[in-house]
Amino acid sequence: MRSRAVLQAIKFGNALLAAIGLAACGQDDVRWGEASTVSPVPANERLSVDSTGQPRLVADTTTFSAPGDAGTCKESVRVARQDDGTLVAAWWSVRPDSSAALRAAISLDRGQSWGRSLVVDSLDASVAGCSRPAPSIAASTGFVHLAYGMKAREGAGVFYAHSMSQGRSWEPPVAIVYGDRVTAASVAADHGLVAVLYEDPSGTEPRIDLALSRDWGHIFGVRMRGSSGIGAATQPLVAVAGRQLAISWLQRAHGEGEGDDTARPSRIVRVGRLP
């Protein structure tokens, strides 16, 4: 378990890295195309991009049995298929005080059963129960990557953790960004390139930001604005393939809120290429 001193050091280190990344590796690191509007698809939508930069937005139809943990928030279970065909899952498991632990497990039989689950992050200090954003999971070349919003003891934010052993063990989580509230995040990876797209946990109007790592998720040295336009941007999705990068979010017109039945958010997709 991480101590408060370690967490504060992580917080400072990530802020410093973000500042260095923004100063040295800014928006020009990605050559972005024009944003386009697409039709939203059903829940559990997944974004992909091919090597030519063509994005696809489809419903994730992976079938599996939910892990058997008594505290499992079943709606939070997310899975990724590894290169060897095994599945790896991550989910929130609620504790008696309504805080939750982030857990993960591997399935060798296409999701029919799951091995012993491991705790990836135990420092949630909220009382949200299962009313929290689901984690996001991606797998590539033996690495498994997780991004998630959580209220830790030192504050709310977006966090990242990875496994270098196909989900058999996990490295200590790190903070991508701290803020005022718990927000959603999406993660994608292709070999050493890892992208975390997330709702900024600060500010009065939600927006989407992007963090990039070129070293398998060890350091996120590039930070930049993801969403464009005026209005609330939520529900991030990200995909990578080689040097191609695709990001997507729901965009609401300025002044429209989640409770506005007349609001018709648009699903925006933007494609970029890394040098």
KOLMARVEX-337329 format. One line per 2 residues: their letters; for each residue x, y, z of N, C-alpha, C. Coordinates in Angstrom, 3 decimals. Layout:
BEGIN
a	X,Y,Z,X,Y,Z,X,Y,Z | ...
! end
This chain:
BEGIN
mr	0.848,-1.189,0.000,0.000,0.000,0.000,0.884,1.240,0.000 | 0.512,2.261,-0.743,1.289,3.471,-0.823,1.059,4.349,0.399
sr	2.157,4.890,0.973,2.036,5.808,2.088,1.667,7.195,1.581 | 1.229,8.075,2.530,0.877,9.435,2.133,2.091,10.169,1.587
av	3.277,9.935,2.195,4.484,10.606,1.717,4.800,10.205,0.289 | 4.670,8.908,0.005,4.925,8.432,-1.351,3.922,9.033,-2.319
lq	2.655,9.090,-1.902,1.620,9.648,-2.761,1.877,11.114,-3.067 | 2.313,11.874,-2.048,2.607,13.283,-2.301,3.794,13.434,-3.243
ai	4.797,12.540,-3.108,5.937,12.574,-4.026,5.495,12.250,-5.442 | 4.596,11.279,-5.574,4.042,10.940,-6.884,3.300,12.138,-7.467
kf	2.490,12.790,-6.613,1.723,13.951,-7.066,2.646,15.036,-7.591 | 3.716,15.346,-6.827,4.656,16.378,-7.253,5.390,15.960,-8.517
gn	5.816,14.689,-8.561,6.552,14.202,-9.724,5.740,14.255,-10.987 | 4.475,13.874,-10.893,3.625,13.908,-12.079,3.344,15.332,-12.525
al	3.175,16.255,-11.564,2.973,17.658,-11.940,4.206,18.201,-12.643 | 5.391,17.833,-12.140,6.625,18.288,-12.765,6.765,17.716,-14.164
la	6.471,16.411,-14.314,6.557,15.785,-15.634,5.575,16.415,-16.599 | 4.383,16.728,-16.106,3.395,17.362,-16.971,3.896,18.710,-17.456
ai	4.501,19.480,-16.534,5.011,20.790,-16.926,6.132,20.661,-17.939 | 7.037,19.706,-17.712,8.130,19.473,-18.656,7.573,19.047,-20.002
gl	6.575,18.125,-19.978,5.990,17.632,-21.222,5.327,18.741,-22.002 | 4.585,19.616,-21.294,3.901,20.693,-21.985,4.878,21.700,-22.564
aa	6.001,21.896,-21.865,6.969,22.880,-22.343,7.776,22.351,-23.516 | 8.155,21.056,-23.442,9.078,20.515,-24.433,8.396,19.731,-25.535
cg	7.213,19.203,-25.266,6.572,18.293,-26.220,5.102,18.660,-26.321 | 4.796,19.788,-26.836,3.440,20.298,-26.818,2.566,19.738,-27.904
qd	1.543,20.505,-28.247,0.527,20.078,-29.206,1.128,19.691,-30.553 | 2.275,20.285,-30.923,2.863,20.014,-32.231,3.393,18.597,-32.356
dv	3.467,17.861,-31.228,3.943,16.488,-31.290,2.960,15.579,-32.029 | 1.710,15.973,-32.112,0.694,15.204,-32.833,0.183,16.066,-33.987
rw	0.209,15.520,-35.186,-0.340,16.225,-36.345,-1.805,15.813,-36.484 | -2.694,16.692,-36.033,-4.116,16.377,-35.973,-4.817,16.703,-37.285
ge	-5.784,15.842,-37.628,-6.693,16.146,-38.714,-7.900,16.890,-38.182 | -8.830,17.181,-39.066,-10.045,17.873,-38.660,-10.952,16.937,-37.861
as	-11.621,17.501,-36.873,-12.586,16.720,-36.100,-13.825,16.454,-36.938 | -14.422,15.276,-36.745,-15.640,14.918,-37.482,-16.678,14.390,-36.507
tv	-17.931,14.449,-36.920,-19.042,13.981,-36.097,-19.529,12.637,-36.607 | -19.743,11.693,-35.680,-20.244,10.369,-36.047,-21.473,10.061,-35.208
sp	-22.218,9.054,-35.626,-23.408,8.648,-34.880,-22.995,7.824,-33.668 | -23.509,8.148,-32.469,-23.195,7.337,-31.298,-23.674,5.903,-31.472
vp	-22.943,4.969,-30.870,-23.320,3.555,-30.918,-23.758,3.132,-29.525 | -24.264,1.894,-29.351,-24.761,1.482,-28.037,-23.688,1.516,-26.951
an	-24.114,1.241,-25.722,-23.209,1.245,-24.579,-22.031,0.295,-24.818 | -20.941,0.527,-24.069,-19.709,-0.245,-24.219,-19.110,-0.075,-25.613
er	-19.262,1.114,-26.164,-18.674,1.392,-27.464,-17.152,1.364,-27.373 | -16.522,1.033,-28.479,-15.067,0.896,-28.538,-14.566,1.627,-29.771
ls	-13.479,2.339,-29.610,-12.857,3.072,-30.699,-11.618,2.325,-31.158 | -11.438,2.218,-32.474,-10.226,1.625,-33.024,-9.750,2.485,-34.179
vd	-8.469,2.343,-34.522,-7.894,3.070,-35.649,-6.897,2.152,-36.327 | -6.896,2.117,-37.673,-5.958,1.244,-38.369,-4.680,2.011,-38.709
st	-3.735,1.323,-39.340,-2.417,1.904,-39.596,-2.456,3.055,-40.589 | -3.574,3.190,-41.315,-3.705,4.301,-42.264,-4.408,5.505,-41.636
gq	-4.820,5.354,-40.372,-5.486,6.445,-39.693,-6.986,6.446,-39.825 | -7.578,5.353,-40.296,-9.032,5.283,-40.425,-9.647,4.811,-39.102
pr	-10.482,5.641,-38.467,-11.086,5.247,-37.186,-12.373,4.459,-37.376 | -12.689,3.628,-36.405,-13.958,2.897,-36.378,-14.504,2.959,-34.967
lv	-15.800,3.169,-34.848,-16.479,3.213,-33.568,-17.536,2.118,-33.570 | -17.347,1.105,-32.741,-18.227,-0.065,-32.761,-18.596,-0.443,-31.330
ad	-19.642,-1.229,-31.208,-20.034,-1.762,-29.908,-19.141,-2.941,-29.559 | -18.651,-2.978,-28.333,-17.821,-4.086,-27.872,-18.734,-5.268,-27.544
tt	-18.610,-6.345,-28.319,-19.494,-7.502,-28.161,-18.817,-8.672,-27.459 | -17.673,-8.434,-26.808,-16.994,-9.506,-26.082,-17.918,-10.056,-24.997
tf	-18.114,-11.380,-24.967,-18.972,-12.008,-23.967,-18.110,-12.672,-22.903 | -18.551,-12.579,-21.662,-17.795,-13.170,-20.554,-18.699,-13.258,-19.332
sa	-18.318,-14.104,-18.400,-18.997,-14.176,-17.111,-18.328,-13.203,-16.158 | -19.137,-12.486,-15.392,-18.567,-11.519,-14.464,-17.785,-12.249,-13.380
pg	-16.671,-11.694,-12.935,-15.916,-12.301,-11.833,-16.807,-12.500,-10.620 | -16.509,-13.528,-9.831,-17.394,-13.954,-8.765,-17.242,-13.245,-7.444
da	-16.437,-12.223,-7.348,-16.262,-11.465,-6.114,-17.612,-10.942,-5.633 | -17.914,-11.160,-4.342,-19.223,-10.764,-3.815,-19.460,-9.267,-3.925
gt	-18.397,-8.462,-3.874,-18.556,-7.024,-3.929,-18.463,-6.441,-5.320 | -18.357,-7.289,-6.339,-18.132,-6.806,-7.701,-19.248,-5.894,-8.186
ck	-18.878,-4.716,-8.663,-19.821,-3.850,-9.379,-19.860,-4.357,-10.815 | -20.856,-5.158,-11.141,-20.858,-5.869,-12.413,-20.855,-4.932,-13.617
es	-21.479,-3.770,-13.477,-21.498,-2.836,-14.597,-20.132,-2.207,-14.837 | -19.219,-2.377,-13.886,-17.897,-1.769,-14.024,-16.873,-2.711,-14.652
vr	-17.229,-3.985,-14.870,-16.253,-4.956,-15.384,-15.905,-4.618,-16.836 | -14.617,-4.506,-17.106,-14.112,-4.261,-18.454,-13.028,-5.292,-18.773
va	-13.000,-5.768,-20.008,-12.063,-6.818,-20.388,-11.250,-6.404,-21.609 | -10.080,-7.015,-21.728,-9.230,-6.831,-22.910,-8.670,-8.187,-23.289
rq	-8.513,-8.408,-24.595,-7.953,-9.660,-25.092,-6.446,-9.490,-25.299 | -5.678,-10.413,-24.758,-4.238,-10.361,-24.879,-3.764,-11.088,-26.142
dd	-2.503,-10.912,-26.457,-1.964,-11.472,-27.689,-2.059,-12.995,-27.740 | -2.028,-13.655,-26.571,-2.104,-15.117,-26.539,-3.536,-15.630,-26.466
gt	-4.518,-14.741,-26.566,-5.921,-15.142,-26.552,-6.577,-15.120,-25.183 | -5.803,-14.993,-24.124,-6.399,-14.918,-22.790,-7.090,-13.564,-22.615
lv	-8.053,-13.530,-21.710,-8.723,-12.288,-21.362,-8.220,-11.799,-20.010 | -8.151,-10.500,-19.868,-7.830,-9.895,-18.577,-8.926,-8.891,-18.267
aa	-9.389,-8.896,-17.024,-10.516,-8.038,-16.629,-10.102,-7.137,-15.472 | -10.767,-6.001,-15.389,-10.611,-5.095,-14.250,-11.987,-4.609,-13.843
ww	-12.171,-4.347,-12.548,-13.476,-3.919,-12.060,-13.331,-3.300,-10.670 | -14.395,-2.625,-10.261,-14.478,-2.094,-8.899,-15.165,-3.109,-8.001
sv	-14.590,-3.314,-6.828,-15.168,-4.203,-5.822,-15.456,-3.386,-4.571 | -16.741,-3.262,-4.225,-17.151,-2.382,-3.130,-16.905,-3.037,-1.774
rp	-16.412,-2.215,-0.843,-16.179,-2.656,0.530,-17.347,-2.247,1.420 | -17.432,-2.761,2.638,-18.578,-2.461,3.507,-18.804,-0.974,3.771
ds	-17.754,-0.158,3.719,-17.921,1.274,3.973,-18.251,2.062,2.704 | -18.550,1.366,1.601,-18.917,1.944,0.302,-17.734,2.538,-0.457
sa	-16.518,2.403,0.065,-15.353,2.662,-0.773,-15.135,1.416,-1.631 | -14.135,1.434,-2.505,-13.962,0.305,-3.414,-12.489,0.055,-3.687
al	-12.183,-1.167,-4.027,-10.844,-1.552,-4.481,-10.915,-1.862,-5.970 | -9.879,-1.483,-6.693,-9.779,-1.840,-8.103,-9.086,-3.186,-8.187
ra	-9.765,-4.174,-8.779,-9.242,-5.527,-8.853,-9.086,-5.957,-10.307 | -8.267,-6.981,-10.523,-8.043,-7.507,-11.874,-7.823,-9.008,-11.796
ai	-8.144,-9.710,-12.887,-7.961,-11.155,-12.955,-7.813,-11.578,-14.405 | -7.331,-12.807,-14.607,-7.102,-13.371,-15.935,-8.034,-14.555,-16.155
sl	-8.514,-14.704,-17.386,-9.299,-15.877,-17.776,-8.568,-16.633,-18.877 | -8.423,-17.942,-18.683,-7.775,-18.799,-19.683,-8.778,-19.485,-20.588
dr	-10.088,-19.295,-20.338,-11.123,-20.000,-21.103,-12.131,-19.025,-21.712 | -11.618,-17.922,-22.249,-12.436,-16.937,-22.974,-13.509,-16.301,-22.107
gq	-13.215,-16.132,-20.827,-14.123,-15.426,-19.946,-15.177,-16.265,-19.273 | -15.106,-17.606,-19.401,-16.069,-18.455,-18.718,-15.781,-18.529,-17.226
sw	-14.510,-18.462,-16.860,-14.123,-18.464,-15.448,-12.881,-17.590,-15.299 | -12.618,-17.180,-14.053,-11.526,-16.254,-13.794,-10.611,-16.792,-12.703
gr	-9.332,-16.513,-12.840,-8.380,-16.888,-11.813,-8.485,-15.972,-10.606 | -7.597,-16.176,-9.649,-7.605,-15.373,-8.435,-7.407,-13.904,-8.780
sl	-8.258,-13.066,-8.200,-8.151,-11.636,-8.499,-7.075,-10.988,-7.640 | -6.474,-9.932,-8.185,-5.446,-9.164,-7.495,-5.949,-7.737,-7.287
vv	-5.560,-7.123,-6.193,-5.888,-5.722,-5.942,-4.871,-4.856,-6.667 | -5.360,-4.019,-7.562,-4.494,-3.095,-8.290,-4.341,-1.793,-7.520
ds	-5.441,-1.288,-6.968,-5.409,-0.043,-6.207,-6.398,-0.157,-5.056 | -5.914,0.065,-3.830,-6.758,-0.085,-2.635,-7.035,1.234,-1.943
ld	-6.654,2.372,-2.536,-6.671,3.642,-1.818,-7.895,4.506,-2.080 | -8.950,3.956,-2.661,-10.177,4.738,-2.813,-10.721,5.105,-1.439
as	-11.105,6.369,-1.279,-11.608,6.847,0.003,-13.001,7.458,-0.124 | -13.717,7.106,-1.185,-15.048,7.668,-1.389,-16.099,6.797,-0.714
va	-17.344,7.232,-0.780,-18.477,6.423,-0.317,-19.468,6.283,-1.472 | -18.942,6.145,-2.673,-19.768,6.129,-3.879,-20.342,4.759,-4.203
gc	-19.889,3.715,-3.518,-20.370,2.385,-3.857,-20.066,2.058,-5.305 | -21.076,1.585,-6.041,-20.887,1.262,-7.458,-21.189,2.443,-8.374
sr	-21.540,3.597,-7.790,-21.850,4.782,-8.599,-20.569,5.525,-8.939 | -19.769,4.939,-9.808,-18.481,5.509,-10.183,-18.151,5.088,-11.606
pa	-17.319,5.843,-12.312,-16.968,5.438,-13.674,-16.218,4.111,-13.683 | -16.517,3.291,-14.686,-15.805,2.022,-14.834,-14.353,2.289,-15.225
ps	-13.447,1.387,-14.858,-12.073,1.531,-15.330,-11.995,1.246,-16.825 | -10.893,1.659,-17.434,-10.622,1.338,-18.834,-9.398,0.443,-18.881
ia	-9.392,-0.526,-19.791,-8.317,-1.509,-19.843,-7.878,-1.734,-21.285 | -6.585,-1.943,-21.476,-6.020,-2.244,-22.790,-4.849,-3.196,-22.606
as	-4.593,-4.029,-23.612,-3.497,-4.991,-23.547,-2.720,-4.964,-24.847 | -1.393,-5.035,-24.741,-0.532,-5.057,-25.924,0.833,-5.611,-25.553
tg	1.274,-6.631,-26.275,2.632,-7.162,-26.182,3.005,-7.552,-24.758 | 2.104,-8.211,-24.052,2.397,-8.684,-22.709,2.135,-7.675,-21.617
fv	1.887,-6.416,-21.987,1.562,-5.385,-20.998,0.050,-5.226,-20.918 | -0.445,-4.936,-19.719,-1.851,-4.590,-19.511,-1.883,-3.207,-18.870
hl	-2.764,-2.347,-19.371,-2.816,-0.957,-18.933,-4.207,-0.632,-18.394 | -4.266,0.107,-17.294,-5.524,0.532,-16.691,-5.504,2.040,-16.478
ay	-6.620,2.690,-16.744,-6.823,4.106,-16.417,-8.184,4.223,-15.752 | -8.275,5.076,-14.737,-9.512,5.134,-13.965,-9.564,6.413,-13.155
gm	-10.794,6.870,-12.900,-11.026,7.983,-12.000,-11.325,7.464,-10.611 | -10.809,8.165,-9.594,-10.967,7.691,-8.219,-10.754,8.851,-7.258
ka	-11.408,8.798,-6.117,-11.135,9.739,-5.036,-10.184,9.066,-4.061 | -8.908,9.376,-4.176,-7.910,8.825,-3.264,-7.882,9.630,-1.975
re	-7.118,9.178,-1.020,-7.065,9.876,0.262,-6.509,11.283,0.120 | -5.613,11.477,-0.840,-5.008,12.794,-1.019,-5.782,13.654,-2.007
ga	-6.861,13.118,-2.577,-7.684,13.908,-3.481,-8.180,13.099,-4.661 | -9.169,13.660,-5.367,-9.714,13.011,-6.558,-8.774,13.210,-7.731
gv	-8.869,12.308,-8.695,-8.041,12.452,-9.883,-8.188,11.293,-10.833 | -7.333,11.282,-11.855,-7.245,10.196,-12.826,-5.933,9.460,-12.575
fy	-6.013,8.135,-12.513,-4.864,7.325,-12.155,-4.584,6.283,-13.238 | -3.365,5.762,-13.199,-2.925,4.783,-14.193,-2.107,3.702,-13.492
ah	-2.316,2.460,-13.934,-1.513,1.344,-13.439,-1.276,0.381,-14.587 | -0.167,-0.346,-14.527,0.077,-1.332,-15.577,0.719,-2.593,-15.017
sm	0.553,-3.644,-15.784,1.176,-4.935,-15.517,2.158,-5.235,-16.642 | 3.346,-5.687,-16.286,4.342,-6.075,-17.277,4.419,-7.588,-17.421
sq	3.425,-8.292,-16.821,3.452,-9.756,-16.795,2.111,-10.348,-17.201 | 1.449,-9.737,-18.184,0.158,-10.214,-18.699,-0.923,-10.255,-17.627
gr	-0.843,-9.358,-16.645,-1.851,-9.288,-15.605,-1.597,-10.177,-14.413 | -0.425,-10.809,-14.340,-0.111,-11.696,-13.209,0.412,-10.935,-11.998
sw	0.874,-9.721,-12.205,1.292,-8.832,-11.128,1.155,-7.404,-11.630 | 1.096,-6.453,-10.712,0.834,-5.064,-11.083,1.827,-4.127,-10.433
ep	2.262,-3.131,-11.187,3.130,-2.089,-10.664,2.299,-1.083,-9.859 | 2.917,-0.336,-8.927,2.159,0.652,-8.145,1.519,1.698,-9.050
pv	0.267,2.071,-8.786,-0.403,3.092,-9.598,0.264,4.461,-9.464 | 0.074,5.300,-10.474,0.550,6.679,-10.445,-0.601,7.597,-10.817
ai	-0.488,8.867,-10.434,-1.502,9.860,-10.761,-1.199,10.477,-12.118 | -2.203,10.527,-12.975,-2.094,11.286,-14.220,-2.375,12.751,-13.943
vy	-3.436,13.023,-13.159,-3.795,14.395,-12.826,-4.697,14.374,-11.592 | -4.588,15.390,-10.759,-5.493,15.569,-9.636,-6.476,16.694,-9.946
gd	-7.629,16.657,-9.264,-8.624,17.684,-9.507,-9.684,17.703,-8.432 | -10.869,18.193,-8.804,-11.942,18.417,-7.842,-12.953,17.279,-7.766
rv	-12.984,16.423,-8.784,-14.043,15.420,-8.833,-13.544,14.162,-9.550 | -14.325,13.103,-9.441,-14.006,11.829,-10.095,-14.571,11.855,-11.513
ta	-13.751,11.518,-12.487,-14.161,11.580,-13.889,-13.779,10.302,-14.613 | -14.266,10.159,-15.844,-14.018,8.972,-16.653,-12.689,9.090,-17.394
as	-12.105,7.925,-17.716,-10.848,7.877,-18.465,-10.889,6.701,-19.426 | -10.077,6.790,-20.471,-9.949,5.724,-21.461,-8.466,5.516,-21.746
va	-8.051,4.259,-21.938,-6.651,3.956,-22.194,-6.538,3.066,-23.424 | -5.466,3.265,-24.198,-5.158,2.425,-25.358,-3.650,2.293,-25.447
ad	-3.180,1.214,-26.065,-1.746,0.982,-26.169,-1.429,0.165,-27.408 | -0.263,0.443,-27.989,0.306,-0.363,-29.064,1.809,-0.398,-28.829
hg	2.302,-1.552,-28.387,3.689,-1.679,-27.968,4.012,-0.595,-26.936 | 5.040,0.224,-27.167,5.455,1.186,-26.156,4.629,2.440,-26.064
lv	3.741,2.685,-27.030,2.915,3.892,-27.008,1.647,3.644,-26.195 | 1.457,4.448,-25.167,0.277,4.350,-24.305,-0.396,5.711,-24.264
av	-1.709,5.741,-24.478,-2.482,6.980,-24.472,-3.578,6.889,-23.418 | -3.690,7.916,-22.605,-4.778,8.037,-21.635,-5.554,9.308,-21.964
ly	-6.815,9.144,-22.316,-7.709,10.260,-22.611,-8.708,10.345,-21.463 | -8.908,11.539,-20.923,-9.700,11.636,-19.702,-10.454,12.957,-19.626
ed	-11.553,12.918,-18.872,-12.259,14.145,-18.534,-11.439,14.886,-17.480 | -11.125,16.142,-17.748,-10.389,16.947,-16.782,-11.190,16.993,-15.477
ps	-10.593,16.573,-14.348,-11.348,16.553,-13.093,-11.505,17.913,-12.430 | -11.063,18.992,-13.088,-11.219,20.335,-12.561,-11.961,21.205,-13.573
gt	-12.368,22.392,-13.137,-13.051,23.317,-14.037,-14.560,23.173,-13.953 | -15.249,24.227,-14.387,-16.708,24.233,-14.296,-17.373,23.529,-15.465
ep	-16.730,23.521,-16.634,-17.304,22.847,-17.803,-16.391,21.704,-18.224 | -16.907,20.472,-18.276,-16.049,19.327,-18.587,-15.334,19.458,-19.934
ri	-14.075,19.062,-19.959,-13.311,19.021,-21.195,-12.483,17.755,-21.198 | -11.914,17.417,-22.352,-11.137,16.189,-22.514,-9.667,16.549,-22.709
dl	-8.793,15.872,-21.963,-7.350,16.058,-22.086,-6.686,14.723,-22.387 | -5.455,14.797,-22.884,-4.725,13.611,-23.348,-3.343,13.566,-22.714
al	-2.942,12.390,-22.254,-1.588,12.141,-21.758,-0.996,10.995,-22.570 | 0.250,11.150,-23.007,0.917,10.149,-23.832,2.213,9.677,-23.184
sr	2.464,8.384,-23.304,3.730,7.789,-22.886,4.329,7.041,-24.070 | 5.624,7.207,-24.276,6.314,6.484,-25.342,7.188,5.356,-24.790
dw	7.099,5.118,-23.479,7.959,4.100,-22.869,7.147,3.094,-22.050 | 6.072,2.597,-22.665,5.269,1.513,-22.097,4.491,1.928,-20.845
gh	4.299,3.218,-20.652,3.513,3.680,-19.519,4.314,4.009,-18.278 | 5.623,4.055,-18.386,6.437,4.389,-17.221,6.413,5.885,-16.931
if	6.466,6.714,-17.960,6.414,8.160,-17.805,5.470,8.738,-18.858 | 4.552,9.577,-18.433,3.652,10.278,-19.350,4.200,11.691,-19.535
gv	5.060,11.860,-20.536,5.773,13.104,-20.722,5.094,14.099,-21.621 | 3.994,13.721,-22.264,3.282,14.628,-23.179,1.853,14.800,-22.681
rm	1.449,16.047,-22.473,0.077,16.362,-22.062,-0.466,17.418,-23.016 | -1.719,17.299,-23.384,-2.316,18.272,-24.296,-3.833,18.256,-24.193
rg	-4.442,19.305,-24.684,-5.899,19.383,-24.768,-6.378,18.404,-25.829 | -7.443,17.677,-25.530,-7.982,16.735,-26.492,-9.213,17.262,-27.206
ss	-10.202,17.750,-26.448,-11.457,18.192,-27.048,-11.307,19.570,-27.662 | -12.159,19.837,-28.627,-12.190,21.142,-29.277,-13.637,21.597,-29.336
gi	-13.860,22.879,-29.508,-15.217,23.383,-29.567,-15.676,23.915,-28.223 | -16.879,24.480,-28.201,-17.450,25.087,-27.005,-18.566,24.185,-26.490
ga	-18.549,23.923,-25.195,-19.548,23.055,-24.597,-18.895,21.909,-23.850 | -19.693,21.228,-23.036,-19.185,20.149,-22.201,-18.741,18.964,-23.054
at	-17.535,18.471,-22.792,-16.991,17.298,-23.481,-16.802,16.182,-22.454 | -17.417,15.021,-22.701,-17.405,13.917,-21.745,-17.220,12.590,-22.489
qp	-17.193,11.505,-21.723,-17.152,10.129,-22.231,-16.015,9.917,-23.243 | -14.766,10.002,-22.783,-13.622,9.869,-23.683,-13.411,8.438,-24.165
lv	-12.940,8.325,-25.409,-12.505,7.052,-25.984,-11.222,7.311,-26.751 | -10.271,6.377,-26.689,-8.988,6.565,-27.362,-8.549,5.250,-27.984
av	-7.788,5.340,-29.086,-7.245,4.167,-29.766,-5.906,4.547,-30.373 | -4.994,3.580,-30.449,-3.704,3.797,-31.096,-3.371,2.590,-31.961
ag	-2.637,2.851,-33.053,-2.128,1.793,-33.926,-0.861,2.329,-34.575 | 0.278,1.788,-34.172,1.534,2.321,-34.677,1.680,3.766,-34.244
rq	1.829,4.669,-35.219,1.917,6.101,-34.923,0.584,6.817,-35.057 | -0.460,6.067,-35.394,-1.785,6.662,-35.553,-2.496,6.715,-34.197
la	-3.201,7.816,-33.992,-3.899,8.053,-32.733,-5.296,8.573,-33.044 | -6.301,8.007,-32.402,-7.677,8.491,-32.563,-8.255,8.783,-31.186
is	-8.932,9.910,-31.066,-9.605,10.254,-29.821,-11.056,10.605,-30.126 | -11.925,10.407,-29.145,-13.348,10.663,-29.348,-13.971,11.094,-28.033
wl	-15.024,11.903,-28.127,-15.732,12.356,-26.941,-17.146,12.760,-27.332 | -18.013,12.859,-26.329,-19.354,13.404,-26.531,-19.305,14.898,-26.293
qr	-19.806,15.669,-27.228,-19.788,17.130,-27.146,-21.212,17.647,-27.026 | -21.459,18.436,-25.997,-22.754,19.085,-25.831,-22.611,20.571,-26.152
ah	-23.666,21.154,-26.685,-23.653,22.581,-26.976,-23.499,23.359,-25.686 | -22.910,24.524,-25.769,-22.671,25.345,-24.590,-23.977,25.626,-23.861
ge	-23.976,25.341,-22.545,-25.156,25.608,-21.742,-26.065,24.411,-21.568 | -25.884,23.348,-22.354,-26.709,22.154,-22.212,-26.117,21.268,-21.123
ge	-26.971,20.663,-20.322,-26.524,19.818,-19.228,-26.994,18.397,-19.389 | -26.477,17.525,-18.488,-26.839,16.105,-18.545,-28.331,15.904,-18.333
gd	-28.985,16.793,-17.548,-30.401,16.612,-17.270,-31.323,17.262,-18.281 | -30.772,17.819,-19.318,-31.574,18.499,-20.341,-32.026,17.493,-21.393
dt	-33.317,17.180,-21.388,-33.839,16.164,-22.305,-33.753,16.605,-23.756 | -33.654,17.899,-23.992,-33.578,18.378,-25.368,-32.145,18.387,-25.897
ar	-31.190,18.145,-25.008,-29.781,18.161,-25.425,-29.485,16.933,-26.275 | -28.837,17.142,-27.401,-28.461,16.043,-28.272,-26.940,16.087,-28.474
ps	-26.206,15.406,-27.599,-24.751,15.455,-27.722,-24.280,14.773,-28.998 | -23.196,15.278,-29.544,-22.599,14.705,-30.752,-21.351,13.913,-30.369
ri	-21.153,12.781,-31.001,-19.926,11.997,-30.808,-18.899,12.509,-31.806 | -17.812,13.069,-31.286,-16.751,13.657,-32.099,-15.562,12.700,-32.163
vr	-14.965,12.580,-33.336,-13.754,11.769,-33.522,-12.693,12.637,-34.179 | -11.484,12.514,-33.683,-10.357,13.263,-34.235,-9.168,12.315,-34.370
vg	-8.487,12.358,-35.494,-7.367,11.452,-35.764,-6.084,12.263,-35.888 | -5.008,11.744,-35.320,-3.712,12.395,-35.422,-2.620,11.377,-35.694
rl	-1.446,11.897,-36.024,-0.281,11.042,-36.271,0.912,11.583,-35.507 | 1.603,10.669,-34.851,2.824,11.023,-34.131,4.014,10.961,-35.066
p	5.005,11.856,-34.889,6.193,11.829,-35.757,7.054,10.595,-35.491
! end
